[in-house]
Amino acid sequence: MKVRALKGFALALGAALTLSACGLMSNDSRYEPVDLTEYQAQVQPHITWTVSIGSGSGHGFTPVLVQESIFAATPDGQVVRVNATTGAVEWRIKLDKALAGGVGVGEGLVAVTTRDGQVQVLDANTGEARWSSRTSTISTTPPVIGSGVVIVRGDDFRVQGFNVTDGSLLWSYVRTNPEMSLKTNSRMVFADARTVFAAVPTGRLVALDVSNGRLLWEVLAATVKGPTDLDSVTDVVGQPILYGNEACFASYQGNVVCYNFTQKGPALSWAQPFSSAVGVDATPNAIVSAAIDGTVALFARQNGQTVWADRTLANRGLTNPIVFNNYVVVADYEGYAHFFDFNSGTLLGRVSLGDSDPVVSPLIATPNGVVAQTGDGDLVLFGAK
């Protein structure tokens, strides 16, 4: 198997397991990524701007759109603020530490995590350093900031809250660690000013009180399906999507699920078996996700029924799919972005994002187009006509 295919195999699994068991099946042809197929182009994808922000990318590095600016970071310590319309760099800072994840943005601050187990906080307007604090361990989940707290989820699944003013530790939420877990893009999200959602092991999503870290509730996205360590990996992936009183999310070796939240607590609306390593996006009427085998699927939001599913990009190590205008957009392990028709799932167009490295960071949608952080350390704004 050629080197590119081996890389595709690892990405087809959706994430690197923390143990080396993935190598056991590396010669299995079922995991070969398909070549790009011929299709009838019906849209014209285009690159609006490209800007180099540093070197590399990886799990844990997610661009963030705040008003007219995009904030991003790279593993070599670069943190930038870029104009979302023009791609002009508004400020750039090179930290003296290698980074593990970022960025979190809120309350006039930007937070990143370092490879030696720190959270570093900068001024969002200038990039000037504000403070840094020691975390429980390395964190490859981007921090979030809100209600006076910088929240970090470590790779030991401990969630910690730091005072937004001086970096002092306010609280810590701890769970028992599993033997194995995924290294993938997991993101926290605020449900409201009081509550933050965070993924924890064995297919669970927890809601924590932002002020003190107290567990408010937890819900299950998947259950263990077999006796081996590999079977037990069922982590919630991506970022939960919130609409009104409902939250939808996906899990590896589990389901796409939606929960409805009432005064009595969360209640399962529906669950559809689907193994993803990248999470979901949503509209008022639909949920979209990409599976570890490269299937891109759209589900009815009301009941979870599959509207369409497409395997044109089988085993191509897809990013999270996002909804942009009337398209579902994903990127892959060779640096291509693909546009599907939202209603039918028909492949309409594709565009190279400028280099052949895998796109690992999540795509984000902006009013002007889709933003990708490429494997070569570029930010790219692209769209389609």
N, C-alpha and C positions, 0 to 999 in steps of 0.2 A: 504494500500500500504506500502510495507516495506521501511525502511530508504534509502537503496541503490537506490530503484526506485524513491523516491522523489528527490534524488540528480540527478538521470538521467533525471528526468523531467526538472529540472532547466537547465541542460546542453543541453537538446534537444532544448530548446528555443534558445540556442546559447549564451545567455548572461543574466545577471541579470539586469532587468529594474531598473531605479533609483527610481521608486515608487513601492509599494508592491503589485501591481495588479496581479503579477504572481501567487500569492497564490490562486486566485479565481478558478483556474482550476486544482488544485493539485490532485484531485481525479479522473481525467479523464484518463481512461485506454489507450486512444489513445497515450499517451505520455510515456507509459511503455517502457523502453529499452529492446530490444530483448536479449535473452541469446546467448552466443557464439554458432554458428552453426557448425555442422560437415561439413568437406570439404576435398577434396583430395589435400593434401599438395604436392606442386611441387617445392618449394624452401625451403632452410634450413636457417631461420633467426638465427642470433647469436649476442651476446653482445661482443663487443671488449674491452671496459673498462667502469667502473663506478667510479665516484668520488663524494663524499659528498661535497657540496659547502656551505651548510647552512641549514636553516629550512624553509620549505614551498616554495610556488611558487604563481602563480596567474596571473590574467590579468595585463598586463603591464610589465611582466618580460620576456624578449626575449634574448636568447644567441646571440652573434655576433661573426662571424668568421672573423678574420683579419690575412691574411697570414697564419702562422703556429700556431696561438693561438686562443682560444675561450675565450671570456670575458662574464661573467654572474654575476647576483646578486640575492639575496633572500630578502624577506620582513624583516628579522631580522637584516638587516644591513650588511650582508656579500657581499663583492665584490671580485671576483677572476679572475685570468688569468691562463688558463689551456693549456698545450701543446695539440694540436689537434690530434696528432698521438698517443701519449702514455698515455694521461690523467694525466700526472704529473702536480701538481700545481706549477706554476711559481711564483706567489705571491698571497697572500690573506690578505685582510684588513677587520677589523670589525669596521664599523662606529658606532657612538654613537646615531644614529637616526634610527627609523624604516623607511623602504623604501616603496615607492609607485610604482616605475617603474624604468626600466633600462634594458639594458645599451645602451648608445650611444657611439660610438668610432670613433675617427678621429683626425688628426693633432697631434698625440702623446698624446691624452687625452681620458679619460673615464668619462662619465657623467651619474649620477643617480638622481632620484628625491625622496624627502622625504615626509613622511606623514604630516609634519607640513608646507609644501609649500615652499621647497627650492630646488634648483638644486645644487648638489655638484659635483665638477670636480676634478679628480685625474690624476696623471701622469700614462700613459699607460705602461711605462717600469718598474716602481717601485711600483705603488699603492699609492705613496705619495700624500697627499692632496694639491691641488693647490689653489682653491677658492670655495666659496659658495655664492649664491645670492638668494634673496627672489623672488618667482614667484607669479603670480596673485592668484593662488590657488593650491590645490593638483593636481598633474599630473600623471595619470596612463598610459600615452603614452610615450614610450621610447624617450629620446632626440635624436637629430641627430647633427653631428658636421661637418662643412665644410666651406671653404672660409672665415675663420676667425670668424665664428659665431657658438655659441651653441644655437640650436633652441629647444624650449620647447612648447608643446601644452598642456595647462591646461585643466582640466575637465570642466571648464567654456567655453571651445572652444576658448579662447584667445591664439594666437600664439605669442611668444615673442622671440626676438633674443638678445643674450648676447655676449659681446666682449669675444673672446676666451682667451685673455691675462689676463684680470683682472675681468671679470664677470660683467662689467657695462652694464646696459640695453641700447641697441641700438635702438630697435623699438618694437612696439606692434601692432598686427592686431586683431581687435575685431569684433565679429558678435553677433546678437541677439540670446539669448539662447532659445531653445524649452522647453516645459513643461516636456518632457521625453526624455531620450536618453539611449543608450545601454552602459553597462559596459562590454567591450570586448577588444580583442586585435586589436588596431588600430595602424598603424605605418606610420611615415612619410618617404619620400624618396627624395633624390636629383635627379632631372631630368638632371641637368648639374651644373656647378659651380655657375651659377647665380640664379637657380630656385629650390625651394623646393615644393613638393606636400604635402598637409595636408588635412585630412578629416574634414569636418564641418557638422553641423546638416542638417536635411531634405534632405539627400541623395546627398550632394554636395562634390566635390573635388575641392580645390582651388590651384592655383599656385601662390606663393609669391616670390617677388624679395628678395634674401638672404641679400642683402646689406641694404635694407631699409624697408622691410615688405610690400611693395606696392603690391596690388592685380594685377596680370597680366591677369588672366582669371579664370573662374570657369565653371565646367561642372556638369550636373545632371545625377545621376545614377538611380534615382527612384523618383516617385511622390507619394504623399499621396493617399491612396486607400480607405479611409473610414472616417466617421465622429468622431470617438472616439480618445482619446489620444493615445491608443495603436496602432490604425491604422496609426497615424502620425509618428511613429518611423521608419525612413528609412535610418539610418546612413550607410555611407560607412565603410566597415570593412576590417581588414587585412592590407596588404601593396600593393599598386599599383605595378604592374609588368611592366617594361619598356623594349621594344624591338625597337631599331631604333627610328622611329618617332611615335610609337604607345604605348599607355598605356592601360592596362586592369585591371579591379578591380571589386569588388562585393559589394552588399549592402544587409542589412537586410530588408525583405519585399520589395525587389526590383528586381534587375537584375544583371547578369554578363554582363559587357559591355566592348567594346574596342573603344577607340577614336584614330583617326589619327590626328597628329599635323602638320599643314602647316603654311606658312607665314601669312595666313589669320586668323589663330587661330585653335582651336580644332574642329574636325568634327566627329560625331558619325559614326563609322564603322558598328556596330551592337549591339543589346541588346537582351539578352535571359532571360525571366522571371525565377528567381531563388533566393530564400531567403537564404542567408548565414550569419553566424556570425563570420566566420573565414577567408574569403578572397580566393585568387586564387594563383596558381602557373602556370607557362607557359613554353612551348618550342616554337621553331620557328613555329610549325604547330598546336599546341593544347593549350587549357586552361583547367585546372582542378580546381574543387571546391567541397566543401562539404556543404550540405544544413542543415538547422536547424533540419530537420527530419531524418538526418543520411544518406541521399542519397549522394553517391559519383558519380560525373559525369565528363565526358570529352567532351569538345566542340571543334569543328573545329575552328582553329584560323581565317581562311579566312572569314567565314560567320556566326559563332556562332551555327551552327547546332549540335545537340547532337549526339555524336559518340556512347557513351554508358552511362548508368546510372545504379547503383547498390544500392539496399537497404538492403543488408545483415547485415549492422550495424545500422539498424533503431533505432533512439533515443538513441544512445550510446554516445552522447556528444562528437563529433569528433573534433580533432584539424584541423588546416589547412592541406590540402593534399599537399605533395611535390612530385616532380618527381625526382627519383633517379635511375640511370641506366635505365633499362626497366620496372621499377615499379612505381606505384603510392602508396605512403606510408601515412597512417594516424595513429594517436593514439587516445585512447578513455578514458572514465571516470573510467575504472577499471585498467588503467595502461598497457593496451596491445597496441602493434603496429601491424598493418595489412598491408600486401603487396598484391596489385592488379596488374594483368598484364596490362601494359600500353595500349596495343592495343585492348584488348577484355574486360577488366573490371573483369576478373575472379579472385576470391580470391585465392591466391597462398600460403600464409603462414602467421603465426602470432607468436609473441614472447612477453613474459612478460618483462616489463622494470624494474622489481625488487620490486615494491610495488603496492598496489591496489588503491592508491589515484588517482584522476583524473589528466590526463595530460592536463594542461591549456595553458602553454606557447607554442608558435609556434615552430614547428619542423624546423630545418635548415639542409641543405645538405652541406656536405663537400666532398672533394676528397676521403676521407677514409671511409665515411659512413654517416649515419643520426644522428644528435644530438638532444636529447630530454632533457628538464629540467622537472623532475618528480615533482609530487605534494609533495613528501617527501623531496625535496631539493637536489636531485642528478642530476648530469649531466651524461648522458649515450650516448655512441657512439655505434651504432648497424648497422648491414647490413644483407645481405642475399647472399647465394651461389646458 
